[in-house]
Amino acid sequence: MRGAMSSIASHPFLAALARCRLFFDGSTGTMLQARGLCPGELPELWNLSRPEEIVALHQSYLAVGANVLTTNTFGANRLHYGTEAGGPSLEEVVTAGVRLARRAIEASGRPRDETFVALDIGPSGKMMAPLGDLAFEAAVELFAEVARIGAAAGADVVLVETMNDAYETKAALLAAKEATALPVIVSNTYDEGQALLSGTPPEAMVAMLEGLHADVISANCGLGPDRLLPVARRLLAAAHVPVLVSPNAGLPQLRDGRPTYPTSPAQFAEQMGQIADLGASLLGGCCGTTPDHIRELVQRVGQRGFVPADRRAAAHDAAAPAPAIITSYARAVPIGLPSSPPVLIGERINPTGRKAFQAALRAGDLSEALAEAASQKADGAQVLDVNMGVPGADEPALLLRAVTELQAITDLPLQIDTSDPAALALALRAYNGKPLVNSVNGKQASLDAVLPLVARYGGALVCLTLDESGIPASPCDRLAIALRIRDAAAEHGIPASELVFDPLAMSAGADPDAPQATLEALSLIRAHGLKTSLGVSNVSFGLPRRPLLNATFLTLAIRAGLDAAILNPHSLPLREALHAASALLRLDPGFAAYVAFAAAHPAPAAAAPPATRPAAASNASAGDVPAAPAAQPPLYAAIVSGLKPQATAEAKAALASRPPLEVINQLIIPALDQVGRDYEQRRAFIPQLMMAAEAAQAAFAVIQSALASSDATPRPRKYPIVLATVRGDIHDIGKNIVRTILENYDYEVIDLGRDVAPEAIVEAARTHHAPLVGLSALMTTTLPAMKETIALLHRELPHVKTCVGGAVLTAEYAAELHADHYAPDAMDSVRYAESLLP
Ligand code: B1M
């Protein structure tokens, strides 16, 4: 977070960065391979077994002008070291790594305040929960241990690098900050789509990392300097801290089974020059770069003009007032962009006044909250407010669960809405990204509780203009509270650009002057260069035709300069007002959003009669008119949205009116195809793919048990069929469907699971005397494994027939692989099995 500058600003490394450009070294892995590191050998072991090689490598980089050395500790963590009796401890490996780099510097005679040792921390190699099995706090401890050891051994700075998952990056940065007093550089690996594997764009990374006080933000690995240039440009446009760029020497090409890197030292340095001119303060190299690359880089770029990061950032901020950026793992949402419509914050994940929702939350049931996330997004919400304030419930635990589970199924940023500091602390720590915090107010107790938490974890902050004396009637008094909050935040290092002020809508029924006062306070706050938000629906409390009043008040607030509106996105009048006012006030260039909205919501006369919405939206705020329902069948929608409990319930409902195979073929598979298309077109990312897969599996489990119970009498089995997803491929939903249908037709299925080696498949066919083997593969990259399996089967067991299936296959491909049969779906495999031995 800008302004919340680190207390270690006087550290020699940061002081050097304010003076001049620094050069990192190049690759470690590629260079060690050239010195004899064998495939599969752990590179960090060389710190103990071949220390002279490591020192020599460091010296080769120092000799060409590098002034930051990366320790040989990339993969050193508790998962790889210190687990085997007799093996070296993690402490030995990391300490040696730091000392060898220090030894090289000392031998070079370079001054201590010009040449630095960066403790290298790479990714854990595991997937973070809830999608994987590495819990957030376990990841923090894993990285903290390495950071503690490295700092004690004398590292100057921590380099967290090659991270391709935003959440793991957060764990590593928090760990390094909490375990050491060193500056921390955080480096991510972006793909050609300019996002991390977790789908995170550069702006979202910058917002989260600056909020957590990263001292340098960086991109490394993955691409060469030419293809990393657009990412560097985006990082430099967004970041206020210095930026490091360490690309590969181009995209690797396989030669004789080994990767080679095509970008020559001269090309590398030439392309890096462009990145330096954009303002990168630190430059280095990753895979495939050698001392020759760094020599060229230092020689060609060392003399170019250098602008310190704070001057570069100040120039950006002067060009346009800085918005408050909030993020999820997949997107950054700016609040307060000039000439933009207000950001729509969905208010529906809030049990206030909703008895059934409260009872469900008290029982630990979050399904309505998850369904609201999906339906509010469908109705245009850009941010989701999450409030778990239920009397009698454990709010910290519930809010933590809600934040975690919501982030697994939605890519929208969340607004964490609680008045309980303990709940806020837990949710902020576990949040994947940089949230909006709702809220602080002018009471000293609130300022004391909330500001330190936001300063520590990052976040934009909604500030309510009330204090110990209540909500002032006068707009000027509300402004005075806003300014007091602004000043208190600044003392905690939270800049005004991160604050969004809510001048509080009050019921016009209770006080006819209230709406005017709120609008005037809003204008005053705006006139002081501050941002605003408003929960609009309070204005109509106790009055008839609430949607009409709410929509009109929203229009007036937009006119007064509203930056964010907290409202019910299911309310059509509110969304109509938002789009129409934004268009008329020139906040919607070219009327683009208005036209898209109008196309999706034709005028009432032409529209179909309103239908009732699904349960999730049926208890919309009093008087709100629900928007048109989504057209997708509920089971399809539940799978696409990754909602497991809903998928289970909707599968049961679907089975009441359709046969099981129809549910599979017309609802489950098309939903997965939709998610696959979204993934391909970068509208969805791995987390959504995984949640959709889990929802599909939950639906399929219902179908499986329906099939099993409809056919309780055991019948003799026909013959054994071996089934497997081939080596390297973990997609097994299709194979599982095929197994169930084959079993339903009385075949004995030996299911070997997924990612199965050719030899294991042949062995199972031999042992079970199976006349038929069914193979599944869903990726072009795993077709060779399928071909290898078929060849091995034909060679070892020529009498065994092979039947293949999976999304990437066609009859032509199957013929090329020499399969005996291609089955486009499960029923076709049954027909083929019957044709062999009826
Ligand atoms: Co991934 N995935 N996925 N994925 N995934 C695809 C396959 C992909 C097409 C998405 C896309 O880009 N559009 C793409 C492959 C691109 C390509 O190679 N051309 C892809 C990718 C790239 C990946 C990863 C590499 C992503 C990453 O990590 N960067 C990764 C791969 C990991 C690995 O395998 N090493 C990955 C991971 C995953 C999840 C884990 C998240 C999850 C799988 C969970 C699981 O299976 N347990 C997943 C999912 C869900 C999909 C999609 C969306 C859906 C697959 C599916 O289940 N379809 C998929 C997109 C798509 O296919 N539209 C995609 C429904 C299923 C019922 O159909 O398997 O075809 P299918 O089975 C049918 C028939 O084909 C036939 O009968 C079945 C029933 O009718 N059949 C057989 C299948 N096997 C048969 C065997 C037989 C007979 C018939 O023998 C007798």
Residues whose N, C-alpha, C, O or C-beta is under 5 A from the ligand:
A	BS01	B1M	I669 L672 D673 V675 G676 R677 Y679 E680 I686 L689 M690 A693 G728 D729 I730 H731 D732 I733 G734 K735 I737 V738 G774 L775 S776 L778 M779 T780 T781 C803 V804 G805 G806 A807 V808 A823 P824 D825 A826 S829
